[in-house]
């Protein structure tokens, strides 16, 4: 959600900023802009729409090659519609101070009212525009740009990553952070700012992570960090990130979403590689070794997450309770942080997030930082905020996920949570060794599901005209039904609901008619006969049924209108194969309807504000 990129150095500043903005397109946005400095003068260009529109607009500028400092932004609208006036960067009246901002300034209305009383006029409806005017106010008082920036930042309440360039100091960039990600990239004779390392990793792997209440200054002498809350200088070295740029290339696939669905087998392998020792029948999680003694005393686990990660957490709840016999509850991070509930030191929090920058999940961790509870993370992005906030954790190793709708990250999260459940069980469950063996066999079974893509495409084409869908499942399939409904909503814009199949008589059955199809997760389990009964109820009301069943199930063909079969697997590993089917189904319906599956409307990849 929203992207910041900045550059200062001896090369042309506009190209690395534009390239960085394009690298962040997966996060979701509706407008883009750039401000750059040439010979002490400033130029501002903003456009509604894609970054490529901004690139074309800059072609009309003859001085971009000489620009040595620039800041750029991709905006996802919060305050004000997606218009050119509301696009970032925002500037003061004289256009000498330029600011880009991620997050929400909660006290912007009172700041705006005060600034207006002091003669400042506003050109946008955004909360961000108060920042350059506020900096301008303090600059007029101090004639010191660095002091003006710091004084302005101290006035802000809310969540923000702010970057500034100014013709008052054309050889310097300024930035600050509070509850919104920000990094510095360190190159040879050049420095970068970004809200996500992805924006600069094609130019440098040396990354400095900026922490809350810090101001950074970038210039010819390097980067300088100050904790403005404690008024102390911070000495922080760059970390070298391990990142394969080729993994984010589209290759022969028509979209990132399809590419990432087809990466499911490799994702399972990457998440389990080096962690499963079949010969010794052990699960080795190096990320949890530092908290081994604490884990022995855990008698309650709370999983906090949002969206798809929340549904992965629900699968994790089943896994940990069944395998490790530890009570688990899964809470939406956006609700958890406002609840007033008791905690003990024997409680562990597991934060699940693909990006590691999800604002609500970060807030949930902050809520318990003084409680003395163990904080663990299941994250896909090394070096992210959640990885730095938690005591220990397990990386997903799914690699970059570019499409907004999560696919392989869900699979990696479920796999990681299964490994955690097995680790916590200490081999005490009869399912321990069979699950280790099944996890090793699962990539091949995932590939077998992918080989049915054409069959799934034909079924999706048949159902593309429906306006509503119901997804049902039991036990491990219930969270999968929720995730399947979410995936269909995200990319096809078809209304869909996920329900526990046992709840059909408690309301949802009223919706069933010939125009309301059901996607039934009817794979092999001790409760399969009950799921058959639910399908019979739907059929009795002439509701169309698409089912996912286990290969060899002969009865399901007589109950459902269409059936997609998955290979026989353990009930605990079924969610991974079910997810692949539902991802493909949603993908093909969306493409049949002509939607951009990688960039669904109104959505962002990384939700960094409440």
NORMO-V608575 format. One line per field, one symbol per residue. ss: DSSP state (H for helix, E for strand, L for the rest). psi: psi as a letter, one per 20 degrees, with the letter a starting at -180 (. if undefined). burial: 1 if it has 9 or more other C-alpha atoms within 8 Angstrom, else 0. A space follows every 50 residues. Layout:
BEGIN
ss=???
psi=???
burial=???
END
This chain:
BEGIN
ss=LLEEEEEEELLLHHHHHHHHHHHLHHHLLLEEEEEEEELLEEEEEEEELL HHHHHHHHLLLLLHHHLLEEEEEEELLLLLLLLLLLLLLEELLLLLEEEE EEEEELLHHHHHHHHHHLLLLLLLLLLLHHHHHHHHHHHHHHLLHHHHHH HHHHHLLEEEEEEEEEHHHLLLEEEEEELLLLEEEELLLEEEEELLHHHL LLLLLEEEELLLLEEEEEELLEEEEEELLLLEEELLLLEELLLLHHHHLL LLLLLHHHHHHLLHHHHHHHHHLLLEELLLLEELLHHHHHHHHHHLLLLE EEEEELHHHHHHHHHHHHHHHHHHLLEEEEEEHHHHLLLLLLLLLLEEEE EEELLLLLHHHHHHHHHLLLLLLEEEEEELLLLLHHHHHLLEEEELLLLL LLLLLLLHHHHHHHHHHHHHHHHHHLLLLLHHHHHHHHHHHHHHHHHHHH LLHHHHHHHHHHHLLLLEEEEEELLHHHHHHHHHHHHHHHHHLLEEEEEE HHHHHHLHHHHLLLLLEEEEEELLLLLHHHHHHHHHHHHHLLLLEEEEEE LLLLLHHHHLLEEEEELLLLLLLHHHHHHHHHHHHHHHHHHHLLLLLLLL LLLLLLLLLL
psi=oqpppqqpairphhghgggghhhjhiiprirqrqprpolirqpppqqpbr hhhgghhihipijhhipipqqrqppopfoqrnrhhiqqqqrrhilipppq pqapohkhghggggghhjjpqpirjqhhihghhgggghhhhhkogghggg hghhipqbpqppqqqqihmijqqqqqpokpqpqppoaojqqqqqiphhhi iihqiopppprqkqpqppahjbqpppoihilqqpopqqqopopohhijqh cjqiqhggghgijgghggghhipihpnghilqponhiihikghhhhjpjp pppprqchhghhhhghgggggggikppqqpqphhhgiiqnqqqrijqqpo pppghjjoghhghghhhjhjijqpoqqoqioqirghhihqhraoqhkirp ohqgppfhhgghgggghgggggghhkjiqiifghhghhhhihghhhhhgh ijghghgggghhjhiqiqqppqrqchighhgghggggggghijppqqpqp hijgikghhhipaijnqpopolrprijhhhhghhhggghhjkpqppqprp piohhhhihqhqppqqqprqhhihhghgggghggggghgghhikqohhmq qjqqgonjr.
burial=11111111101111011111111111111111111111000101111101 10111011000001111111111111100101110111111100011111 11111111001100110001000001111111111111100100101111 11100101111111111001111111111111111110011111111111 10011111110011111110001111110000000001001000000101 00001111111011101111110011100010111011001000000101 11111101111111111111101101110111110110000000111111 11111111111111100100001111111110011110011111111100 11111111111111111111111110100001101111100110111111 00100110111001010111111101111111111111111101111111 10110001100111111111111100010011011101101111111111 00000110111111111000101111111111111111111100111111 0001111110
END
